[in-house]
Amino acid sequence: MDSHSSPRCGTPKTKPDNFTFACVLRALSELTDGGGLKLIHGCVVVSGLGSDAVSSSSLVRAYSKLGLINDGRRVFYGTLELDLAMYNSMISGYGYAGLWQQGLELFCRMRRLGERPDGCTLVGLMSCFCNPNQLKIVLGIHGLCLKMGLVLNAHVGSALVSMYSRCNCLNSAHQIFNSLSGHDVVLWSSLITGFSQSGECDKALVLFAEMINVGMKPDPILIASVLSACSRLAAIKPGKEIHGYVFRCGFQLEVMVSSALIDMYGKCGFPSLGAQVFEMMQERNVVAYNSVISCLGSNGLGHMGIKTFEEMLVNGVKPDQSTFSALLSACCHAGLVEQGRTFFQQMESRFGITPGTEHYVYMVKLLAMGGDLEDAYHLIENMPVLPDSGIWGALLSGCSVHGNVKLGETIARRLFEIDPKKPAYRVMLSNMYAEDGRWNDVQSLRDEMVGSGLRKTPGRSWIAEGKV
């Protein structure tokens, strides 16, 4: 809703009530219209409903969904009589904001004040937790659900599955999932996405197939998540099968799904198929362009990626930080040093985008690959933020490739200080010494590693039988 076209605040003939405002506030939160939300908040106050429980809880919920947690908190603490709906809205708001400590503190406070939580309270509280380190609290919440007899409630059960999945406790999530009846799309999505995001992509694909077999229809968000699992596994066969399913169900018009397909094809080594998906898209936003630039660039088609970027600008789509990550990565894969320099400089001068750490890593890799080691070193030295081990490591790799032992030594010593327990940097320097015939230095470095208890991490690889 455009805030300029929002309804006037109650003429004598059509004075909105609290439920009318609740509906409007929900619509504004769905449209992410912060300006309109604050305008309607003013209308609520003018209408004399500022202290009304329905209006206040709707305001808290709407502000929280838009990330305006402080505005929501002001409404909450400005309400004279706090009821269960208000507590539920504020606890859910803390969940949206990722403020688990505040959410837990408020939950404990409401119980001390004699307010009995319900299923909605627990669902809101569970949304606050997403870290394996919070497992003790998670188990406590699960215990409370059991004590209150709510664990078989569909919404509470789904929230438990989602919470355990986010906290990487997938066995518990699966057990709860199996104990529930009437699995809906939300419940399936919680479990499948949990397996996908925790790296157990094979299991995510198996569960997705089970879901389809029982007649459930996934939503675009879940399809994108499962395609991400295919990307991580470089599993082209299930990826193509999901692509076929997307066509059969009419999801090919969803930008999120098409972008995930492009990403999947790129990571599986089929950039031409990714480009075909992009060409068939009717709506192309910045996410779609970023996906196809990355798809082409990661497979050595840097020039095509740059051409797509130029087309993006002609079509009036504004690039973002991810666009330049994809472009600089494309330049790295194709060895396009000068083009990479130009894009890096234009980020701020032309597009007003401040380069982040990732952009510096790509730029250092690009310069180092081209042998411009001193330029890469000066770029790092002049960074506005403290460089991390990833950036210095990229330059050390360049020194190793080009045999610049002197600069390599300087960088390696910095890396030993930043990340003293990582043996890879010492191994890389040792190999550089060996290439230069400095065997005494090789032995000295190896003795240092043994004395520090550091061991070279053995390399690993995997193959998928019957697949390319």
KENU-538230 format. One line per 8 residues: number of its first residue (from 1); their letters; for each residue y, x, z of C-alpha. Coordinates in Angstrom, 1 decimal, always signed. Example, Ala and Ser with C-alpha at 12.3 -4.5 7.8 and 13.67 -1.06 7.14 Angstrom:
<tilums>
1 = as = -4.5:+12.3:+7.8 ~ -1.1:+13.7:+7.1
</tilums>
This chain:
<tilums>
1 = mdshsspr = +0.0:+0.0:+0.0 ~ +3.4:+1.3:-0.9 ~ +5.6:+1.4:+2.2 ~ +8.5:+0.2:+0.1 ~ +6.7:-3.0:-0.8 ~ +5.3:-3.7:+2.7 ~ +5.8:-7.3:+4.0 ~ +8.9:-8.1:+5.9
9 = cgtpktkp = +8.5:-8.4:+9.6 ~ +8.0:-12.1:+10.3 ~ +10.4:-14.6:+8.8 ~ +10.8:-17.9:+10.7 ~ +8.3:-19.6:+8.4 ~ +5.6:-16.9:+8.3 ~ +5.4:-15.0:+11.5 ~ +2.3:-12.7:+11.5
17 = dnftfacv = +0.1:-12.7:+14.5 ~ -1.9:-9.9:+16.1 ~ -4.9:-10.4:+13.8 ~ -2.7:-10.3:+10.7 ~ -1.3:-7.0:+11.8 ~ -4.8:-5.7:+12.6 ~ -5.9:-6.4:+9.0 ~ -2.7:-4.8:+7.5
25 = lralselt = -3.2:-1.7:+9.7 ~ -6.8:-1.3:+8.6 ~ -5.7:-1.5:+5.0 ~ -3.0:+1.1:+5.5 ~ -5.5:+3.5:+7.2 ~ -7.9:+3.1:+4.2 ~ -5.1:+3.9:+1.8 ~ -4.0:+6.8:+4.0
33 = dggglkli = -0.4:+5.5:+3.9 ~ +1.2:+7.1:+7.0 ~ +4.7:+5.9:+6.1 ~ +3.5:+2.3:+5.7 ~ +1.6:+2.6:+9.0 ~ +4.7:+3.6:+10.9 ~ +6.7:+0.8:+9.3 ~ +4.2:-1.8:+10.3
41 = hgcvvvsg = +4.1:-0.2:+13.8 ~ +7.8:-1.0:+14.0 ~ +7.1:-4.6:+12.9 ~ +4.5:-5.0:+15.6 ~ +7.0:-3.9:+18.2 ~ +9.8:-6.1:+16.8 ~ +7.4:-9.1:+16.8 ~ +6.8:-8.7:+20.5
49 = lgsdavss = +3.2:-7.6:+20.1 ~ +3.6:-4.0:+21.1 ~ +1.6:-4.5:+24.3 ~ -1.0:-6.8:+22.7 ~ -4.6:-5.5:+23.0 ~ -5.7:-6.3:+19.5 ~ -2.5:-4.8:+17.8 ~ -2.5:-1.7:+20.1
57 = sslvrays = -6.2:-0.9:+19.5 ~ -5.7:-1.3:+15.8 ~ -2.7:+1.0:+15.8 ~ -4.7:+3.7:+17.8 ~ -7.6:+3.4:+15.3 ~ -5.3:+3.5:+12.2 ~ -3.3:+6.5:+13.5 ~ -6.5:+8.4:+14.4
65 = klglindg = -8.1:+7.8:+10.9 ~ -5.0:+9.4:+9.3 ~ -5.1:+12.4:+11.6 ~ -2.0:+11.3:+13.5 ~ -3.8:+11.7:+16.9 ~ -0.6:+12.2:+18.9 ~ +0.9:+9.0:+17.6 ~ -2.3:+7.2:+18.5
73 = rrvfygtl = -2.3:+8.8:+22.0 ~ +1.3:+7.6:+22.6 ~ +0.3:+4.0:+21.8 ~ -2.8:+4.3:+24.0 ~ -0.9:+5.6:+27.1 ~ +2.0:+3.3:+26.4 ~ -0.3:+0.3:+26.9 ~ -0.1:-1.3:+30.3
81 = eldlamyn = -3.6:-2.8:+30.5 ~ -6.3:-0.7:+28.9 ~ -9.4:-2.7:+27.9 ~ -12.7:-1.6:+26.5 ~ -11.5:-2.0:+22.9 ~ -8.6:+0.4:+23.6 ~ -10.9:+3.0:+25.2 ~ -13.3:+2.7:+22.2
89 = smisgygy = -10.4:+3.2:+19.7 ~ -9.0:+6.3:+21.5 ~ -12.4:+7.9:+22.0 ~ -13.2:+7.3:+18.3 ~ -9.8:+8.8:+17.5 ~ -10.7:+12.0:+19.3 ~ -13.9:+12.0:+17.3 ~ -12.0:+11.8:+14.0
97 = aglwqqgl = -9.8:+14.7:+15.2 ~ -12.7:+16.8:+16.4 ~ -11.3:+16.9:+19.9 ~ -14.6:+16.6:+21.8 ~ -13.3:+17.7:+25.2 ~ -10.6:+15.1:+25.2 ~ -13.1:+12.4:+24.0 ~ -15.5:+13.3:+26.8
105 = elfcrmrr = -12.8:+13.5:+29.4 ~ -11.6:+10.0:+28.5 ~ -15.1:+8.6:+28.5 ~ -15.7:+10.0:+32.0 ~ -12.4:+8.6:+33.1 ~ -13.1:+5.1:+31.9 ~ -16.4:+5.1:+33.8 ~ -14.7:+6.3:+37.0
113 = lgerpdgc = -12.3:+3.4:+36.6 ~ -15.2:+1.0:+36.4 ~ -15.0:+0.2:+32.7 ~ -18.6:-0.2:+31.4 ~ -19.1:+1.5:+28.0 ~ -20.9:-0.4:+25.2 ~ -22.6:+0.7:+22.0 ~ -19.2:+1.1:+20.2
121 = tlvglmsc = -18.1:+3.5:+23.0 ~ -21.1:+5.6:+22.6 ~ -20.9:+5.7:+18.8 ~ -17.3:+6.8:+19.1 ~ -18.2:+9.5:+21.7 ~ -21.1:+10.8:+19.5 ~ -18.7:+11.3:+16.6 ~ -17.0:+14.0:+18.7
129 = fcnpnqlk = -20.0:+16.4:+18.6 ~ -21.1:+18.7:+15.8 ~ -22.0:+22.1:+17.3 ~ -25.4:+23.4:+18.4 ~ -23.7:+24.9:+21.5 ~ -22.9:+21.3:+22.7 ~ -26.6:+20.4:+22.9 ~ -26.6:+19.9:+26.7
137 = ivlgihgl = -23.9:+17.2:+26.3 ~ -25.7:+15.7:+23.3 ~ -28.9:+15.4:+25.3 ~ -26.9:+13.7:+28.2 ~ -25.4:+11.2:+25.8 ~ -28.9:+10.5:+24.4 ~ -30.1:+10.0:+27.9 ~ -27.3:+7.5:+28.6
145 = clkmglvl = -28.2:+5.5:+25.5 ~ -31.8:+5.3:+26.7 ~ -30.7:+4.2:+30.2 ~ -28.5:+1.5:+28.7 ~ -31.3:+0.3:+26.4 ~ -29.2:+0.9:+23.3 ~ -31.3:+3.6:+21.5 ~ -32.9:+1.0:+19.2
153 = nahvgsal = -29.5:-0.5:+18.3 ~ -29.0:+0.2:+14.6 ~ -25.4:+1.6:+15.0 ~ -26.3:+3.6:+18.0 ~ -29.5:+4.9:+16.5 ~ -27.7:+5.9:+13.3 ~ -25.0:+7.7:+15.3 ~ -27.7:+9.6:+17.3
161 = vsmysrcn = -29.4:+10.7:+14.1 ~ -26.0:+11.8:+12.7 ~ -25.1:+13.7:+15.9 ~ -28.4:+15.5:+16.2 ~ -28.2:+16.4:+12.4 ~ -24.7:+17.8:+12.8 ~ -25.8:+19.8:+15.8 ~ -28.7:+21.2:+13.7
169 = clnsahqi = -31.4:+19.5:+15.9 ~ -33.2:+18.1:+12.9 ~ -36.6:+17.5:+14.6 ~ -34.9:+15.2:+17.1 ~ -32.9:+13.5:+14.4 ~ -36.1:+12.8:+12.4 ~ -37.9:+11.5:+15.5 ~ -35.1:+9.0:+16.2
177 = fnslsghd = -35.0:+8.1:+12.5 ~ -38.8:+7.3:+12.6 ~ -38.4:+5.2:+15.8 ~ -35.9:+2.9:+14.2 ~ -36.7:-0.1:+12.0 ~ -34.7:-1.4:+9.1 ~ -33.4:+2.0:+7.8 ~ -30.1:+1.4:+5.9
185 = vvlwssli = -28.2:+3.7:+3.6 ~ -26.1:+5.0:+6.4 ~ -29.1:+6.0:+8.4 ~ -30.8:+7.7:+5.5 ~ -27.6:+9.5:+4.6 ~ -27.2:+10.8:+8.1 ~ -30.6:+12.4:+8.1 ~ -30.6:+13.7:+4.5
193 = tgfsqsge = -27.2:+15.2:+4.7 ~ -28.1:+16.9:+8.0 ~ -31.1:+18.6:+6.4 ~ -29.0:+19.6:+3.3 ~ -26.1:+21.0:+5.3 ~ -28.4:+23.0:+7.7 ~ -30.1:+24.7:+4.8 ~ -33.4:+22.8:+4.8
201 = cdkalvlf = -32.7:+21.6:+1.2 ~ -36.4:+21.1:+0.3 ~ -36.8:+18.6:+3.1 ~ -33.5:+16.9:+2.0 ~ -34.9:+16.4:-1.5 ~ -38.2:+15.0:-0.2 ~ -36.4:+12.5:+2.0 ~ -34.2:+11.5:-0.8
209 = aeminvgm = -37.2:+10.8:-3.0 ~ -38.7:+8.7:-0.1 ~ -35.5:+6.8:+0.1 ~ -35.6:+5.9:-3.6 ~ -39.2:+5.0:-3.4 ~ -38.6:+2.4:-0.7 ~ -36.0:+0.8:-2.8 ~ -32.8:+2.0:-1.1
217 = kpdpilia = -29.8:+2.7:-3.3 ~ -27.8:+5.8:-2.3 ~ -24.0:+5.9:-2.4 ~ -22.0:+8.5:-4.3 ~ -21.4:+10.6:-1.2 ~ -25.2:+10.9:-0.6 ~ -25.9:+11.8:-4.2 ~ -23.3:+14.5:-4.1
225 = svlsacsr = -24.9:+15.9:-0.9 ~ -28.4:+15.9:-2.5 ~ -27.0:+17.6:-5.6 ~ -25.5:+20.2:-3.3 ~ -29.1:+20.8:-1.9 ~ -30.3:+21.3:-5.5 ~ -27.4:+23.8:-6.0 ~ -28.5:+25.9:-3.0
233 = laaikpgk = -32.1:+26.0:-4.2 ~ -31.1:+26.6:-7.8 ~ -33.5:+23.7:-8.4 ~ -32.8:+22.5:-11.9 ~ -35.8:+20.1:-12.2 ~ -34.8:+17.8:-9.3 ~ -31.2:+18.2:-10.3 ~ -31.9:+16.8:-13.8
241 = eihgyvfr = -34.0:+14.0:-12.3 ~ -31.0:+13.0:-10.1 ~ -28.8:+13.2:-13.1 ~ -31.0:+10.7:-14.9 ~ -30.9:+8.5:-11.8 ~ -27.1:+8.7:-11.8 ~ -27.0:+7.4:-15.4 ~ -29.4:+4.6:-14.7
249 = cgfqlevm = -27.4:+3.4:-11.7 ~ -24.0:+3.8:-13.3 ~ -22.7:+6.5:-11.0 ~ -21.6:+8.8:-13.8 ~ -18.1:+7.4:-13.6 ~ -17.7:+8.6:-10.0 ~ -15.6:+11.8:-10.0 ~ -17.4:+13.0:-6.8
257 = vssalidm = -20.8:+12.7:-8.4 ~ -19.8:+14.2:-11.7 ~ -18.2:+17.2:-10.0 ~ -21.3:+17.7:-7.9 ~ -23.4:+17.6:-11.1 ~ -21.2:+20.2:-12.8 ~ -21.5:+22.4:-9.7 ~ -25.3:+22.0:-9.6
265 = ygkcgfps = -25.6:+23.0:-13.3 ~ -23.4:+26.0:-12.8 ~ -25.3:+27.3:-9.8 ~ -28.6:+26.7:-11.6 ~ -27.5:+28.8:-14.6 ~ -26.9:+26.0:-17.1 ~ -23.1:+26.1:-17.7 ~ -23.4:+24.2:-21.1
273 = lgaqvfem = -24.9:+21.2:-19.3 ~ -22.1:+21.3:-16.7 ~ -19.5:+21.4:-19.5 ~ -21.1:+18.4:-21.1 ~ -20.8:+16.4:-17.9 ~ -17.2:+17.4:-17.7 ~ -16.5:+16.3:-21.3 ~ -18.0:+12.9:-20.6
281 = mqernvva = -15.8:+12.3:-17.6 ~ -13.2:+9.6:-18.1 ~ -11.1:+10.6:-15.0 ~ -10.6:+14.3:-14.3 ~ -8.8:+15.3:-11.1 ~ -8.3:+18.8:-9.6 ~ -11.8:+18.8:-8.0 ~ -13.4:+18.1:-11.4
289 = ynsviscl = -11.4:+20.9:-13.1 ~ -12.2:+23.3:-10.3 ~ -15.9:+22.5:-10.6 ~ -16.1:+23.2:-14.3 ~ -13.9:+26.4:-14.1 ~ -16.3:+27.7:-11.4 ~ -19.3:+26.6:-13.4 ~ -18.2:+28.5:-16.5
297 = gsnglghm = -16.8:+31.5:-14.6 ~ -19.8:+32.1:-12.4 ~ -22.0:+32.3:-15.6 ~ -19.8:+34.9:-17.3 ~ -17.8:+32.5:-19.4 ~ -14.5:+33.6:-18.0 ~ -12.5:+33.0:-21.2 ~ -13.7:+29.4:-21.4
305 = giktfeem = -12.8:+28.9:-17.7 ~ -9.3:+30.2:-18.4 ~ -9.0:+27.9:-21.5 ~ -10.0:+24.9:-19.2 ~ -7.3:+25.9:-16.7 ~ -4.7:+25.9:-19.5 ~ -6.0:+22.4:-20.6 ~ -5.7:+21.3:-17.0
313 = lvngvkpd = -2.0:+22.3:-16.9 ~ -1.3:+20.6:-20.2 ~ -2.8:+17.4:-18.8 ~ -0.5:+17.5:-15.8 ~ -3.1:+18.2:-13.1 ~ -1.7:+20.4:-10.4 ~ -3.8:+23.4:-9.4 ~ -4.6:+24.1:-5.7
321 = qstfsall = -6.0:+27.1:-3.8 ~ -9.6:+26.3:-4.9 ~ -8.5:+26.4:-8.5 ~ -7.3:+30.0:-8.1 ~ -10.5:+30.9:-6.2 ~ -12.5:+29.7:-9.2 ~ -10.2:+31.5:-11.7 ~ -10.2:+34.8:-9.9
329 = sacchagl = -14.0:+34.6:-9.5 ~ -14.3:+33.9:-13.2 ~ -12.2:+37.0:-13.9 ~ -14.5:+39.0:-11.7 ~ -17.6:+37.9:-13.4 ~ -16.2:+38.5:-16.9 ~ -14.3:+41.8:-16.0 ~ -10.9:+40.3:-16.9
337 = veqgrtff = -8.7:+42.6:-14.8 ~ -5.3:+41.9:-16.4 ~ -5.8:+38.2:-16.5 ~ -6.8:+38.3:-12.9 ~ -3.7:+40.2:-12.0 ~ -1.5:+37.6:-13.8 ~ -3.2:+34.6:-12.0 ~ -2.8:+36.3:-8.6
345 = qqmesrfg = +0.9:+36.9:-9.2 ~ +1.5:+33.4:-10.5 ~ -0.1:+31.7:-7.6 ~ +3.1:+32.0:-5.5 ~ +5.7:+32.8:-8.1 ~ +4.9:+29.9:-10.5 ~ +2.8:+27.4:-8.4 ~ +4.1:+28.0:-4.9
353 = itpgtehy = +0.5:+28.6:-3.5 ~ +0.2:+31.3:-0.9 ~ -2.9:+33.5:-1.5 ~ -5.6:+33.2:+1.2 ~ -8.2:+35.8:+2.3 ~ -10.6:+34.6:-0.4 ~ -8.1:+35.3:-3.1 ~ -7.5:+38.8:-1.8
361 = vymvklla = -11.3:+39.4:-1.7 ~ -11.6:+38.4:-5.4 ~ -8.6:+40.5:-6.4 ~ -9.9:+43.6:-4.6 ~ -13.3:+43.1:-6.2 ~ -11.7:+42.8:-9.6 ~ -9.5:+45.9:-9.2 ~ -12.3:+47.9:-7.8
369 = mggdleda = -14.7:+46.9:-10.6 ~ -12.1:+48.1:-13.1 ~ -11.7:+51.4:-11.3 ~ -8.2:+50.7:-9.9 ~ -9.3:+51.7:-6.4 ~ -5.9:+52.9:-5.3 ~ -4.2:+49.7:-6.4 ~ -6.9:+47.7:-4.5
377 = yhlienmp = -6.3:+49.8:-1.4 ~ -2.5:+49.3:-1.5 ~ -3.1:+45.5:-2.1 ~ -5.1:+45.4:+1.2 ~ -2.5:+47.5:+3.1 ~ +0.2:+45.1:+2.1 ~ -1.6:+41.9:+3.0 ~ +0.4:+39.5:+5.1
385 = vlpdsgiw = -2.6:+39.0:+7.4 ~ -5.0:+41.5:+8.9 ~ -7.8:+42.2:+6.4 ~ -11.3:+41.4:+7.5 ~ -14.6:+43.3:+6.8 ~ -15.2:+41.2:+3.7 ~ -12.1:+42.6:+2.0 ~ -12.7:+46.2:+3.0
393 = gallsgcs = -16.4:+45.8:+2.1 ~ -15.4:+44.8:-1.4 ~ -13.4:+48.0:-1.8 ~ -16.2:+50.1:-0.4 ~ -18.6:+48.7:-3.0 ~ -16.1:+49.7:-5.7 ~ -15.8:+53.2:-4.3 ~ -19.6:+53.4:-4.3
401 = vhgnvklg = -19.8:+52.3:-8.0 ~ -17.1:+54.8:-9.1 ~ -18.1:+57.7:-6.9 ~ -14.9:+57.9:-4.9 ~ -16.3:+59.5:-1.8 ~ -13.0:+60.4:-0.2 ~ -11.5:+56.9:-0.3 ~ -15.0:+55.5:+0.6
409 = etiarrlf = -15.1:+57.6:+3.8 ~ -11.7:+56.2:+4.9 ~ -12.7:+52.7:+4.3 ~ -16.1:+53.0:+5.8 ~ -14.6:+54.4:+9.1 ~ -12.4:+51.3:+9.2 ~ -15.4:+49.1:+8.7 ~ -17.3:+50.9:+11.5
417 = eidpkkpa = -14.5:+49.9:+13.8 ~ -14.3:+46.3:+12.6 ~ -18.0:+45.6:+12.5 ~ -19.8:+48.4:+14.4 ~ -23.2:+46.6:+14.5 ~ -23.6:+46.1:+10.8 ~ -25.7:+48.9:+9.3 ~ -25.0:+48.1:+5.6
425 = yrvmlsnm = -21.7:+50.0:+5.6 ~ -23.3:+53.1:+7.0 ~ -26.1:+52.8:+4.4 ~ -23.6:+52.5:+1.6 ~ -21.7:+55.6:+2.8 ~ -24.9:+57.5:+3.2 ~ -25.9:+56.7:-0.4 ~ -22.5:+57.9:-1.5
433 = yaedgrwn = -23.0:+61.2:+0.3 ~ -26.5:+61.5:-1.3 ~ -25.0:+61.0:-4.8 ~ -22.5:+63.7:-4.0 ~ -25.2:+66.1:-2.7 ~ -23.8:+66.1:+0.9 ~ -27.2:+66.1:+2.6 ~ -25.9:+67.3:+5.9
441 = dvqslrde = -23.5:+64.3:+6.1 ~ -26.4:+62.0:+5.1 ~ -28.5:+63.4:+8.0 ~ -25.6:+63.1:+10.4 ~ -25.0:+59.5:+9.5 ~ -28.6:+58.6:+9.8 ~ -28.8:+60.3:+13.2 ~ -25.7:+58.3:+14.2
449 = mvgsglrk = -27.5:+55.0:+13.1 ~ -30.6:+55.9:+15.1 ~ -28.6:+56.8:+18.2 ~ -26.8:+53.4:+18.0 ~ -30.0:+51.5:+17.4 ~ -29.0:+50.4:+14.0 ~ -31.7:+49.8:+11.3 ~ -31.3:+49.1:+7.6
457 = tpgrswia = -32.0:+45.4:+7.0 ~ -35.0:+45.0:+4.5 ~ -34.1:+43.3:+1.3 ~ -35.7:+39.9:+0.4 ~ -36.0:+37.8:-2.6 ~ -37.8:+34.6:-3.6 ~ -39.2:+33.0:-6.7 ~ -40.0:+29.4:-7.5
465 = egkv = -43.3:+29.1:-9.4 ~ -43.1:+27.2:-12.7 ~ -39.4:+27.4:-12.8 ~ -36.9:+29.7:-14.5
</tilums>
